[in-house]
Amino acid sequence: MSSKSEISEIFENAKKNVVKKKMNLFKGREIVDVEVEGIDMSDYPKLCDAHISRAMWGDTGEELTDTEIEELNENYEFVSEKAHECVQGMYD
């Protein structure tokens, strides 16, 4: 059985997790190193507070701008998918 501190550490790591599973397209370009924050397991499976905090363009390695991140976060299906991948990654 896991200790309380081990469980807390798992949840903390889930709040900010880098997802590198499949190709993610945004504006017709690949984005990589997508970071999701705001994962609250007490809200599972909705994960309503989850949001993309950072991502990089796959072709240039440059970070998306704040405006691009805001646009990406408007795609709730994408954000939800990435948040669930983070949660799933906790148990892989």
C-alpha positions as a printed NumPy array, in Angstrom:
array([[  0.   ,   0.   ,   0.   ],
       [  1.305,   3.431,  -0.908],
       [  1.974,   5.966,   1.792],
       [  0.105,   9.238,   1.888],
       [  3.222,  11.126,   0.775],
       [  3.689,   8.798,  -2.218],
       [  0.086,   9.349,  -3.274],
       [  0.453,  13.113,  -2.846],
       [  3.587,  13.034,  -4.993],
       [  1.753,  11.158,  -7.754],
       [ -1.017,  13.754,  -7.778],
       [  1.476,  16.64 ,  -7.766],
       [  3.295,  15.107, -10.729],
       [ -0.02 ,  14.722, -12.557],
       [ -0.771,  18.42 , -12.184],
       [  2.114,  19.233, -14.519],
       [  2.968,  16.491, -16.921],
       [  4.595,  16.444, -20.327],
       [  2.681,  14.407, -22.875],
       [  4.619,  12.897, -25.783],
       [  2.356,  10.187, -27.137],
       [  1.028,  10.952, -30.596],
       [  1.229,  13.68 , -33.175],
       [ -0.721,  16.748, -32.152],
       [ -1.709,  19.181, -34.861],
       [ -2.604,  22.829, -34.322],
       [ -3.074,  25.203, -37.229],
       [ -1.824,  22.432, -39.502],
       [  1.513,  22.143, -37.69 ],
       [  2.767,  19.568, -35.216],
       [  3.034,  20.602, -31.586],
       [  5.196,  18.688, -29.119],
       [  6.059,  18.738, -25.419],
       [  2.53 ,  19.677, -24.421],
       [  2.357,  20.533, -20.718],
       [ -0.942,  20.264, -18.877],
       [ -1.572,  21.992, -15.565],
       [ -4.568,  22.312, -13.288],
       [ -5.358,  18.617, -13.002],
       [ -7.487,  18.109,  -9.889],
       [ -8.207,  14.449,  -9.22 ],
       [-11.172,  15.36 ,  -7.004],
       [-12.793,  16.547, -10.249],
       [-12.03 ,  13.33 , -12.161],
       [-13.156,  12.442, -14.832],
       [-14.227,  15.955, -15.837],
       [-10.87 ,  17.626, -15.091],
       [-12.516,  21.012, -15.713],
       [ -9.566,  23.067, -14.422],
       [ -7.009,  21.39 , -16.677],
       [ -5.365,  23.615, -19.254],
       [ -2.403,  23.62 , -21.595],
       [  0.344,  25.752, -20.064],
       [  3.105,  25.218, -22.6  ],
       [  3.766,  23.559, -25.944],
       [  6.412,  23.72 , -28.645],
       [  6.248,  23.741, -32.417],
       [  7.583,  20.419, -33.69 ],
       [  9.193,  21.893, -36.779],
       [ 11.067,  24.793, -35.147],
       [ 11.289,  23.878, -31.46 ],
       [  9.923,  27.315, -30.574],
       [  7.356,  27.72 , -27.807],
       [  3.828,  28.658, -28.732],
       [  3.031,  32.252, -27.826],
       [  0.601,  33.101, -25.035],
       [ -2.006,  33.925, -27.671],
       [ -1.492,  30.568, -29.39 ],
       [ -1.759,  28.768, -26.03 ],
       [ -5.036,  30.612, -25.364],
       [ -6.351,  29.515, -28.762],
       [ -5.257,  25.944, -28.09 ],
       [ -7.069,  25.981, -24.747],
       [-10.293,  26.892, -26.546],
       [-10.229,  23.373, -28.001],
       [-11.79 ,  21.688, -24.949],
       [-11.706,  18.254, -26.554],
       [ -7.935,  18.513, -27.08 ],
       [ -7.319,  19.798, -23.548],
       [ -9.465,  17.025, -22.068],
       [ -7.645,  14.4  , -24.123],
       [ -4.23 ,  15.676, -22.965],
       [ -5.378,  15.884, -19.327],
       [ -6.623,  12.293, -19.433],
       [ -3.351,  11.164, -21.023],
       [ -1.523,  12.761, -18.081],
       [ -3.71 ,  10.948, -15.568],
       [ -3.312,   7.677, -17.444],
       [  0.469,   8.221, -17.52 ],
       [  0.481,   8.267, -13.718],
       [ -0.463,   4.598, -13.673],
       [  1.592,   3.302, -16.616]])
